Amino acid sequence: MAVVADVIVVGGGVVGLTTAVTLAERGLRVRVWSRDPAGATTSAVAGALWWPYRIEPAARVGDWSLETLAVYEELAGTPEETGVRRVAGLHGGERFAALGAWAAGLKDAVEVPEGLRVTLPLLDMPVHLEWLERRLVAAGGAVERRAVTGFAEAAAVSPVVVNCTGLGARELVPDARVRPVRGQLVAVENPGIEEWYTEADPASAATTYFFPQPGRLVLGGTAEADDPRTEPDPDTAREIVARCARIRPEIAEARVLDHRVGLRPAREAGVRIEPESLPGGGLLVHNYGHGGAGVTVAWGCARAAAALVG
């Protein structure tokens, strides 16, 4: 079979598309193979506030996160195009002392009695994913809707394959350490809230957050490990609204627009970025296991994976 690309990236979420853009802008012929359109991926459901949340290994996450933060701060200059805005908010109960060394890279974070006030990138994911696809095409790349049952399919038409399959890596690699962490969201009409809010207990499956996105206020959430359900649960939705309304009472009366569920691709051993040889001499580069922070580390991880491609 003829070679059709220098690199095939398997997976079309934020990690896959960002990796593909990084490679294409280095002059490689890149194709993305994705079973689903970008708007139907887990990335499209993400609340998408930049913050290293539920992701390991801690020793590398800080650098990946800050590298990505720098990119988003540039993209926030054209929010209508990129979907990236800088928005102020509060991490309830958070303290600098509980964060890693990466927190020194936050420009305007201030501790207050209620937590940590800071302005951070907040991404409108449907817009951002479409922008990534356009940027990839502008760099000479392409996105193809194609379900993959094994990396040998891609290796047959490309010398390099990059695995950005997220939760799909559990079966494709296979890697039993990849686990779903269910996140449920509720989108409501925004009653006039301009700042985001989060309060998360790592030991609890229930979190509280709201993010003002264009045309809606996104409420969350849950972090239910090993729960593969993709249908919204009505009781969970009511609990989410009630938790958010305890912070901002006007949320209780906001009209519900939509319910969404996404399965975060967590990995017990943390993010995996490493090369592997394929039968026949091909190169497989893994870039998966980003848990609840794929948006936060996308550019840092993309560059780390691209360095392995050469």
QUISUL-V121581 format. One line per field, one symbol per residue. phi: phi as a letter, one per 30 degrees, with the letter a starting at -180 (. if undefined). burial: + if it has 9 or more other C-alpha atoms within 8 Angstrom, else -. A space follows every 50 residues. Layout:
phi=???
burial=???
//
This chain:
phi=.ddcadbccckcdddddddddedddcjddbbccbdcdedcdeeddedicd adchbbdedcdededdddeddddddddbdddcicbcbdabddidbeddcd dedddddbdbdbedlbcacbdbcddedddddddddddddjdacbdadcca ddedddbadbbccbdhdddecdddbdddbdbdbcbbcbdddjdccdbbab cedcdcbbabbdceiacccbabbcdicddcddcddddddddddddddbed decdddcabbbbcdddbeciecbadbdcejjdccccaajdhcbeddcedd dddddddddj
burial=--+-++++++++++++++++++++---++++++++++++-+++++--+++ -+-++++---+++++++++-+++-++-++--+++++++++++--+----- -+------+-+---+++++++++++++++++++-+++-+++++-+--+-- +-+++++++++++++++-++-+--+--+++++++++++++----++++++ ----++++++++---++++++++++------+---++--++++++----- +--+--+-+++++++++--++++++--+---+++++++++++++++++++ ++++++-+--
//
